[in-house]
Amino acid sequence: MQWYVLVLLVGLWECTSAARILAYFPLPWKSHQFVVRPLMKELAKRGHHVHFITSFPMPDPPKGIAQYVVKDWQHDALGSLDENEITDSCIFRLQSMSSKIGVMILTNSFAKDQASIDLLKSNETYDAVITEFTMGSEGIAYLAHKFQALNIAIMGLPDYPWLNEMAGLPDNPSYMANYLNMAIGKLSFLERLYNAYVVTSINLAGYLEILTRQQKFADEVLRYEGWENRPKLTEIIAETALILTNSHPSTGFPYPRAPHVKEISGTNIDPQPLPKDLQDFMDDAPHGVIYFSLGSVLDPKEVLADGKFEAFLNVFRRMKEKVMWKVSPGMPEVKDPNIKLQTWFPQQGILAHKNLKLFITHGGLQSTVESIAFGLPTLGMPFFFDQIKDVGFMKHVGMGLQLSFDNITESSVSWTINELLTNPKYRENAIKQQSLFHDRPMKPVDEAAYWIEYVLRHGKVLRPVSATMPFYQLYLLDVAAFILTVIAVILYAVKALVRTVMALCWKPNAKNSSTKKKKTN
């Protein structure tokens, strides 16, 4: 009888604690999906039921995850842009373009992907809806309204003023430099001036372009039963219970966050055992191994053209360290027992190996996080977007150096690699940064899952009132207008009083003057 009661209680506990979660991630940014995947697995491991809609499916999803795949519409969206839009360096227009890309991807998905189409017709019930809050996807926060569920957002980027603006704790441009500003550390006057321009441009684009475009997209595309009477998008975003960001003081700078914004950088850190051939290659490397990868977006064949590939190859051939080099199809074959070229490597397994001495990377956010997590001296070759800031941060903390794509010669490559390998300060600083990264109460993926379960239990208790305030109240524009009005009224009253007093004082004088003239006559 006691066992029966125990089993019944356990069953009741599971029924009450297991949540139904919709995770909608149609945007095809692989690096962002790498942040999300481990979290979905952890939630399923904890007994929650996850409906995961993604353009980048995980192989063999575990029990508890129902995975639905949508098409990668990235190339269709990018193909609709003209060259001027892509190369435009204006921050305002850059934000607008990013939002435009996101809307085109989402519009295609809800028009042509069955999983997205069915979602708007679904009668399922969910306790929470998890979506990505990034440029171009803000509108899908309406899914939380459709399913009357908690709204949870994940940000695949690091510091982002528009996110902080919506979270109710706006960036202070006097010291908070985001990924579009390359300034590092304490800002000079000119850097603060430029940073004010950057933050203002991003937020103006948010209010004037992004929200307008997202609202239009939602009104035209995200139509479900009851959509006509739903609140404005700004109100829906303000109801977000939890925001998880891909940041941490060890991978960036320590900035203040709103109470419902939690930093979870490192959810993707989970090195797996290496295949035997790679394990043997690295084990049999008495002088160590160099790993060279430019990520999943850049094409090494194009980036390392015009003699750059040969510059690296000639340097590697003279070195005693072994080299593992991620290349693309069609690149020259290299017959050297110390150099292994492949189109794919299990990166984390390689970075975790004790014989790995140097990581050469493009400086993408995930590669930067992994470099710090494994305590590696790093040679960064940033190309665009947040890569420049990420590499700049590693250089700032003393664990890496930067090599410009415009300055890749045999001489520059040789000097930079030898400096990183022979000067112990880079390894020491990398180990220090690694210690900061891992010194947490729990693993990042566990912390992310904890906060999701926290808001499932308690609701929107972490959300500050400032998140629900319109911008004119948040920035005290109404108070400033009132004070200026009062000052203007006082000044006007003082001016009127002075004029009246002067007029009263002037009249007798004028009369006396007139009397004197008459007497004189």
C-alpha positions as CSV (number, residue, x, y, z in Angstrom):
1,M,0.0,0.0,0.0
2,Q,2.9,2.4,0.9
3,W,4.5,1.8,-2.5
4,Y,1.2,2.5,-4.3
5,V,0.8,5.8,-2.5
6,L,4.5,6.7,-3.3
7,V,4.0,5.9,-6.9
8,L,0.8,8.0,-7.0
9,L,2.5,11.0,-5.3
10,V,5.4,10.8,-7.8
11,G,3.0,10.7,-10.7
12,L,1.1,13.7,-9.3
13,W,4.3,15.6,-8.8
14,E,5.4,15.0,-12.4
15,C,2.0,16.0,-13.7
16,T,2.1,19.3,-11.8
17,S,5.8,20.1,-12.4
18,A,6.1,19.2,-16.1
19,A,5.4,22.2,-18.3
20,R,4.3,22.3,-22.0
21,I,6.7,24.6,-23.8
22,L,6.7,25.9,-27.3
23,A,10.1,26.9,-28.6
24,Y,9.8,28.7,-32.0
25,F,13.2,29.4,-33.7
26,P,12.8,29.7,-37.5
27,L,15.6,32.2,-38.0
28,P,18.5,30.2,-39.5
29,W,21.4,31.7,-37.6
30,K,23.4,28.6,-36.6
31,S,25.4,30.2,-33.9
32,H,22.2,31.3,-32.2
33,Q,20.7,27.8,-32.5
34,F,23.8,26.4,-30.8
35,V,22.8,28.4,-27.7
36,V,19.2,27.2,-27.8
37,R,19.7,23.4,-28.5
38,P,21.3,22.5,-25.2
39,L,18.6,24.3,-23.3
40,M,15.9,22.5,-25.1
41,K,17.6,19.2,-24.2
42,E,17.9,20.2,-20.6
43,L,14.3,21.2,-20.3
44,A,13.3,17.8,-21.8
45,K,15.7,16.0,-19.4
46,R,13.9,17.7,-16.5
47,G,10.6,16.3,-17.7
48,H,9.1,19.2,-19.6
49,H,7.4,18.7,-23.0
50,V,9.1,20.8,-25.6
51,H,7.6,21.5,-29.1
52,F,10.7,22.7,-30.9
53,I,10.2,24.4,-34.3
54,T,13.5,25.2,-36.0
55,S,15.3,25.7,-39.3
56,F,18.3,23.9,-38.0
57,P,17.2,20.6,-36.6
58,M,19.1,18.6,-34.0
59,P,19.9,15.0,-34.9
60,D,18.1,12.4,-32.9
61,P,16.2,14.8,-30.5
62,P,15.8,13.2,-27.1
63,K,12.6,12.0,-25.5
64,G,10.4,15.0,-24.5
65,I,11.3,17.1,-27.6
66,A,8.8,17.0,-30.5
67,Q,10.9,18.6,-33.3
68,Y,9.3,20.3,-36.4
69,V,11.5,21.6,-39.2
70,V,11.0,24.7,-41.3
71,K,13.0,25.8,-44.3
72,D,16.0,28.0,-44.1
73,W,14.8,31.1,-45.9
74,Q,18.0,33.1,-45.4
75,H,19.2,33.0,-49.0
76,D,15.8,34.0,-50.3
77,A,15.7,37.0,-48.0
78,L,19.3,38.1,-48.7
79,G,18.7,37.7,-52.4
80,S,15.9,40.3,-52.3
81,L,18.3,43.0,-51.0
82,D,20.3,45.3,-53.3
83,E,24.0,45.8,-52.9
84,N,23.6,49.3,-51.4
85,E,21.5,47.9,-48.5
86,I,24.1,45.2,-47.7
87,T,27.1,47.5,-47.8
88,D,25.4,50.4,-46.1
89,S,27.4,51.4,-43.0
90,C,24.8,53.7,-41.5
91,I,23.8,52.1,-38.1
92,F,20.2,53.3,-38.4
93,R,19.8,51.7,-41.8
94,L,21.8,48.6,-40.8
95,Q,19.2,47.9,-38.0
96,S,16.4,48.6,-40.4
97,M,17.9,46.2,-43.0
98,S,18.3,43.4,-40.3
99,S,14.7,43.8,-39.3
100,K,13.7,43.6,-43.0
101,I,15.6,40.3,-43.4
102,G,13.9,38.9,-40.3
103,V,10.4,39.9,-41.5
104,M,11.0,38.3,-44.9
105,I,12.1,35.1,-43.4
106,L,9.2,34.9,-41.0
107,T,6.7,35.9,-43.7
108,N,7.9,33.1,-45.9
109,S,7.8,30.6,-43.1
110,F,4.2,31.5,-42.0
111,A,3.1,31.3,-45.7
112,K,4.9,28.2,-46.8
113,D,6.1,26.1,-43.9
114,Q,3.5,23.7,-42.6
115,A,4.8,23.8,-39.1
116,S,4.4,27.6,-38.9
117,I,1.0,27.5,-40.7
118,D,-0.4,24.9,-38.3
119,L,0.9,26.9,-35.4
120,L,-1.6,29.7,-36.0
121,K,-4.5,27.2,-36.2
122,S,-3.3,25.1,-33.3
123,N,-5.6,24.5,-30.3
124,E,-2.6,23.2,-28.2
125,T,-2.1,24.7,-24.8
126,Y,1.3,25.8,-23.6
127,D,2.6,27.1,-20.3
128,A,5.5,29.1,-21.9
129,V,6.5,30.3,-25.3
130,I,10.2,30.7,-26.0
131,T,11.2,32.8,-29.0
132,E,14.3,34.7,-30.1
133,F,14.5,38.4,-29.5
134,T,16.7,39.8,-32.1
135,M,16.6,42.1,-35.1
136,G,13.6,41.1,-37.1
137,S,11.8,38.6,-34.9
138,E,10.2,40.8,-32.2
139,G,6.7,40.2,-33.7
140,I,6.6,36.5,-32.9
141,A,6.2,37.5,-29.3
142,Y,2.5,37.5,-30.2
143,L,2.6,33.7,-30.0
144,A,2.6,34.0,-26.3
145,H,-0.6,36.0,-26.6
146,K,-2.2,33.4,-28.9
147,F,-1.5,30.6,-26.4
148,Q,-2.0,32.7,-23.3
149,A,1.4,31.6,-22.1
150,L,4.4,33.1,-20.4
151,N,6.6,34.9,-22.9
152,I,10.3,34.0,-22.6
153,A,12.9,35.5,-25.0
154,I,16.4,34.4,-25.8
155,M,19.0,36.8,-27.3
156,G,21.7,35.1,-29.4
157,L,23.8,38.3,-29.4
158,P,25.8,39.8,-26.6
159,D,25.2,43.4,-25.5
160,Y,22.4,45.0,-27.5
161,P,20.9,48.4,-26.7
162,W,17.5,47.7,-28.2
163,L,17.0,44.6,-26.0
164,N,18.0,46.6,-22.9
165,E,15.6,49.4,-24.0
166,M,12.7,47.0,-24.2
167,A,13.7,45.4,-20.9
168,G,13.4,48.7,-19.1
169,L,17.0,49.4,-18.3
170,P,18.4,51.4,-21.2
171,D,22.1,51.5,-22.1
172,N,24.2,54.3,-20.6
173,P,26.4,55.3,-23.6
174,S,29.0,56.9,-21.2
175,Y,30.4,53.4,-20.6
176,M,28.3,50.7,-22.2
177,A,29.8,50.1,-25.7
178,N,27.9,47.4,-27.6
179,Y,29.1,45.1,-30.4
180,L,28.6,47.8,-33.1
181,N,31.1,50.1,-31.3
182,M,34.7,48.8,-31.3
183,A,35.8,50.9,-28.3
184,I,37.2,48.8,-25.4
185,G,37.4,49.7,-21.7
186,K,37.0,53.2,-20.4
187,L,35.8,55.5,-23.1
188,S,37.4,58.8,-24.1
189,F,35.3,61.9,-24.8
190,L,35.2,61.2,-28.6
191,E,34.4,57.5,-28.0
192,R,31.5,58.5,-25.7
193,L,30.3,60.9,-28.3
194,Y,30.3,58.2,-30.9
195,N,28.8,55.7,-28.6
196,A,25.9,58.1,-27.9
197,Y,25.4,58.2,-31.6
198,V,25.4,54.4,-31.9
199,V,23.0,53.8,-29.0
200,T,20.6,56.6,-30.2
201,S,20.7,55.3,-33.7
202,I,19.9,51.8,-32.7
203,N,17.0,52.8,-30.4
204,L,15.6,55.3,-32.9
205,A,15.7,52.5,-35.5
206,G,13.9,50.3,-33.0
207,Y,11.1,52.7,-32.3
208,L,10.7,54.2,-35.8
209,E,11.5,51.2,-38.1
210,I,11.7,47.9,-36.3
211,L,8.5,48.2,-34.2
212,T,6.5,49.7,-37.1
213,R,7.6,46.9,-39.5
214,Q,7.1,44.2,-36.9
215,Q,3.6,45.5,-36.1
216,K,2.7,45.5,-39.7
217,F,4.0,42.0,-40.2
218,A,2.0,40.7,-37.2
219,D,-1.2,42.4,-38.3
220,E,-0.9,41.0,-41.9
221,V,0.5,37.6,-41.1
222,L,0.1,36.5,-37.5
223,R,-3.7,36.2,-37.6
224,Y,-5.3,33.7,-35.3
225,E,-8.6,33.6,-33.4
226,G,-8.9,36.7,-31.4
227,W,-6.0,38.6,-33.0
228,E,-8.2,41.6,-33.8
229,N,-8.4,42.6,-30.1
230,R,-4.8,42.0,-29.0
231,P,-2.6,44.7,-27.5
232,K,0.0,46.6,-29.4
233,L,3.4,44.8,-29.9
234,T,5.1,47.2,-27.4
235,E,2.7,46.0,-24.7
236,I,3.2,42.3,-25.6
237,I,7.0,42.7,-25.4
238,A,6.7,44.5,-22.1
239,E,5.0,41.4,-20.7
240,T,8.1,39.3,-21.3
241,A,8.7,37.3,-18.1
242,L,12.3,36.4,-18.7
243,I,15.1,37.3,-21.1
244,L,18.1,35.1,-21.5
245,T,21.2,36.7,-23.1
246,N,24.3,35.2,-24.6
247,S,26.6,37.2,-22.5
248,H,28.6,37.0,-19.3
249,P,31.2,39.3,-17.5
250,S,34.0,36.8,-18.5
251,T,33.1,37.0,-22.2
252,G,32.4,40.7,-22.3
253,F,32.2,43.6,-19.9
254,P,30.1,43.7,-16.7
255,Y,27.1,45.9,-17.4
256,P,23.9,46.3,-15.3
257,R,20.9,44.2,-16.3
258,A,17.2,44.4,-15.6
259,P,16.1,41.8,-13.0
260,H,14.4,39.6,-15.6
261,V,17.5,39.6,-17.9
262,K,19.8,36.7,-17.1
263,E,23.2,36.0,-18.7
264,I,23.7,32.5,-19.8
265,S,26.7,32.5,-22.1
266,G,28.2,29.0,-22.3
267,T,25.1,26.9,-22.7
268,N,26.8,25.4,-25.7
269,I,29.9,24.2,-23.9
270,D,29.7,20.4,-24.0
271,P,32.8,18.8,-25.5
272,Q,32.3,15.3,-26.9
273,P,34.9,12.5,-27.2
274,L,36.9,12.8,-30.4
275,P,36.9,10.2,-33.2
276,K,39.8,7.8,-32.9
277,D,41.8,9.2,-35.8
278,L,41.6,12.8,-34.4
279,Q,42.3,11.6,-30.9
280,D,45.4,9.7,-32.0
281,F,46.6,12.7,-34.1
282,M,46.4,15.0,-31.1
283,D,47.7,12.5,-28.6
284,D,50.8,12.0,-30.8
285,A,51.8,15.7,-30.8
286,P,54.7,16.2,-28.4
287,H,54.9,19.9,-29.3
288,G,51.2,20.6,-29.3
289,V,48.5,21.3,-31.9
290,I,47.2,24.5,-33.6
291,Y,43.6,24.5,-34.6
292,F,42.5,26.9,-37.4
293,S,38.8,27.5,-38.2
294,L,36.9,30.4,-39.7
295,G,33.5,29.2,-38.5
296,S,30.4,28.2,-40.4
297,V,29.6,31.4,-42.3
298,L,32.9,32.5,-43.9
299,D,34.2,30.4,-46.8
300,P,37.9,29.8,-46.4
301,K,38.4,29.3,-50.1
302,E,37.3,32.9,-50.7
303,V,38.6,34.5,-47.6
304,L,42.1,33.0,-47.9
305,A,42.5,33.7,-51.6
306,D,45.2,35.9,-53.2
307,G,48.1,34.1,-51.5
308,K,46.7,34.1,-47.9
309,F,46.3,30.3,-47.9
310,E,49.9,29.9,-49.0
311,A,51.1,32.3,-46.4
312,F,49.6,30.2,-43.6
313,L,50.6,27.0,-45.2
314,N,54.3,28.0,-45.6
315,V,54.4,29.0,-41.9
316,F,52.7,25.8,-40.7
317,R,55.2,23.7,-42.7
318,R,58.1,25.2,-40.8
319,M,56.6,24.7,-37.4
320,K,57.1,21.8,-35.0
321,E,53.5,21.9,-33.9
322,K,50.8,19.9,-35.7
323,V,48.0,21.7,-37.4
324,M,44.3,20.9,-37.8
325,W,42.7,23.2,-40.4
326,K,39.1,23.5,-41.3
327,V,38.8,24.2,-45.1
328,S,36.1,24.2,-47.7
329,P,35.7,21.9,-50.7
330,G,37.9,22.6,-53.6
331,M,40.8,24.0,-51.7
332,P,44.3,22.6,-52.5
333,E,45.3,19.3,-50.9
334,V,48.2,19.3,-48.5
335,K,50.4,16.2,-48.2
336,D,52.1,16.8,-44.9
337,P,51.8,14.4,-41.9
338,N,51.7,17.3,-39.5
339,I,48.9,19.1,-41.2
340,K,45.4,17.7,-41.3
341,L,42.8,19.5,-43.5
342,Q,39.1,18.6,-43.3
343,T,35.9,20.3,-44.1
344,W,34.5,19.7,-40.6
345,F,36.0,19.1,-37.2
346,P,34.3,18.5,-33.8
347,Q,35.6,21.9,-32.5
348,Q,34.9,21.7,-28.8
349,G,36.5,18.2,-28.5
350,I,39.6,19.6,-30.2
351,L,39.7,22.8,-28.0
352,A,39.3,20.7,-24.9
353,H,42.3,18.5,-25.7
354,K,45.3,19.0,-23.4
355,N,47.7,19.3,-26.4
356,L,45.9,22.2,-28.0
357,K,48.2,25.2,-27.9
358,L,46.6,27.8,-30.1
359,F,43.2,28.6,-31.6
360,I,43.1,30.6,-34.8
361,T,39.5,31.9,-35.4
362,H,37.4,34.5,-37.1
363,G,36.2,35.6,-33.7
364,G,32.5,34.8,-33.9
365,L,30.7,34.9,-30.5
366,Q,30.5,31.2,-30.0
367,S,34.1,30.6,-30.9
368,T,35.1,33.4,-28.5
369,V,33.1,31.8,-25.7
370,E,34.7,28.4,-26.4
371,S,38.2,29.9,-26.5
372,I,37.6,31.5,-23.1
373,A,35.9,28.4,-21.7
374,F,38.9,26.2,-22.6
375,G,41.5,28.8,-21.7
376,L,43.3,29.1,-25.0
377,P,45.6,31.7,-26.5
378,T,43.8,33.0,-29.5
379,L,44.7,34.5,-32.9
380,G,41.6,36.4,-34.1
381,M,41.0,37.4,-37.7
382,P,37.6,39.3,-37.5
383,F,35.7,39.9,-40.7
384,F,32.5,41.7,-39.8
385,F,29.6,42.3,-37.3
386,D,30.4,41.4,-33.7
387,Q,33.6,39.5,-34.6
388,I,35.7,42.7,-34.4
389,K,34.5,43.5,-30.9
390,D,34.9,39.8,-29.7
391,V,38.5,39.7,-30.9
392,G,39.1,43.1,-29.4
393,F,37.9,41.9,-26.1
394,M,40.3,38.9,-26.1
395,K,43.1,41.2,-27.0
396,H,42.0,43.6,-24.2
397,V,42.2,40.8,-21.5
398,G,45.6,39.8,-22.8
399,M,44.7,36.3,-24.1
400,G,45.0,36.9,-27.8
401,L,46.2,39.0,-30.8
402,Q,44.5,40.3,-33.9
403,L,45.6,39.8,-37.5
404,S,43.8,41.9,-40.1
405,F,42.8,40.2,-43.4
406,D,44.4,43.1,-45.2
407,N,47.8,42.2,-43.5
408,I,48.1,38.5,-44.0
409,T,51.6,37.8,-45.2
410,E,54.0,35.1,-44.4
411,S,55.9,37.4,-42.2
412,S,52.9,38.8,-40.2
413,V,51.5,35.3,-39.7
414,S,54.8,33.9,-38.6
415,W,55.5,36.6,-36.0
416,T,51.9,36.6,-34.6
417,I,51.8,32.8,-34.2
418,N,55.2,32.6,-32.6
419,E,54.4,35.4,-30.2
420,L,51.3,33.6,-29.0
421,L,53.1,30.3,-28.7
422,T,56.3,31.5,-27.0
423,N,55.1,34.3,-24.7
424,P,53.6,32.7,-21.6
425,K,51.4,35.7,-20.7
426,Y,48.8,34.8,-23.3
427,R,48.3,31.3,-21.8
428,E,48.3,32.8,-18.3
429,N,45.6,35.4,-19.1
430,A,43.6,32.8,-21.0
431,I,43.6,30.6,-17.9
432,K,42.6,33.5,-15.7
433,Q,39.6,34.3,-18.0
434,Q,38.7,30.6,-18.1
435,S,38.5,30.6,-14.3
436,L,36.2,33.6,-14.3
437,F,34.0,31.8,-16.9
438,H,33.6,28.7,-14.9
439,D,33.3,30.2,-11.4
440,R,29.5,30.2,-11.3
441,P,26.9,28.6,-8.9
442,M,25.9,26.2,-11.7
443,K,26.5,25.4,-15.3
444,P,25.0,28.0,-17.7
445,V,22.5,25.5,-19.2
446,D,21.4,24.6,-15.7
447,E,21.0,28.2,-14.7
448,A,19.0,29.0,-17.9
449,A,16.7,26.0,-17.1
450,Y,16.4,27.1,-13.5
451,W,15.2,30.6,-14.4
452,I,12.7,29.2,-16.9
453,E,11.3,27.0,-14.2
454,Y,11.4,29.9,-11.8
455,V,9.1,32.0,-13.9
456,L,6.9,29.0,-14.6
457,R,6.4,28.8,-10.9
458,H,6.1,32.5,-10.0
459,G,5.2,34.3,-13.2
460,K,6.4,37.8,-14.1
461,V,7.8,38.7,-10.6
462,L,11.2,39.6,-12.0
463,R,10.0,42.1,-14.5
464,P,10.5,45.7,-13.4
465,V,7.8,48.3,-13.8
466,S,10.2,50.2,-16.1
467,A,9.7,47.5,-18.8
468,T,6.1,48.5,-19.1
469,M,6.7,52.2,-19.3
470,P,6.5,54.1,-22.6
471,F,9.8,55.7,-23.6
472,Y,8.7,59.2,-22.8
473,Q,8.1,58.2,-19.2
474,L,11.2,56.0,-19.0
475,Y,13.4,58.9,-20.0
476,L,11.4,61.4,-17.9
477,L,10.5,63.4,-21.0
478,D,7.1,64.3,-19.6
479,V,8.8,65.4,-16.4
480,A,11.4,67.4,-18.3
481,A,8.6,69.0,-20.4
482,F,6.7,69.9,-17.2
483,I,9.8,71.5,-15.6
484,L,10.6,73.4,-18.8
485,T,7.0,74.6,-19.0
486,V,7.0,75.7,-15.4
487,I,10.3,77.5,-15.9
488,A,9.0,79.1,-19.1
489,V,5.8,80.2,-17.3
490,I,7.9,81.6,-14.4
491,L,10.2,83.5,-16.8
492,Y,7.2,84.8,-18.7
493,A,5.6,85.9,-15.4
494,V,8.8,87.6,-14.2
495,K,9.2,89.3,-17.6
496,A,5.6,90.5,-17.5
497,L,6.1,91.7,-13.9
498,V,9.3,93.5,-14.7
499,R,7.6,95.2,-17.7
500,T,4.6,96.2,-15.6
501,V,6.9,97.6,-12.8
502,M,9.0,99.5,-15.4
503,A,5.9,100.9,-17.0
504,L,4.6,102.1,-13.6
505,C,7.9,103.6,-12.8
506,W,8.3,105.2,-16.3
507,K,4.9,106.9,-16.4
508,P,5.5,109.4,-13.5
509,N,8.8,110.3,-14.9
510,A,7.3,110.9,-18.3
511,K,4.6,113.1,-16.6
512,N,7.2,115.1,-14.6
513,S,9.2,115.6,-17.8
514,S,6.2,116.9,-19.6
515,T,5.4,119.3,-16.7
516,K,8.9,120.6,-16.7
517,K,8.7,121.4,-20.4
518,K,5.5,123.4,-19.9
519,K,7.1,125.4,-17.1
520,T,10.1,126.2,-19.2
521,N,7.9,127.4,-22.0
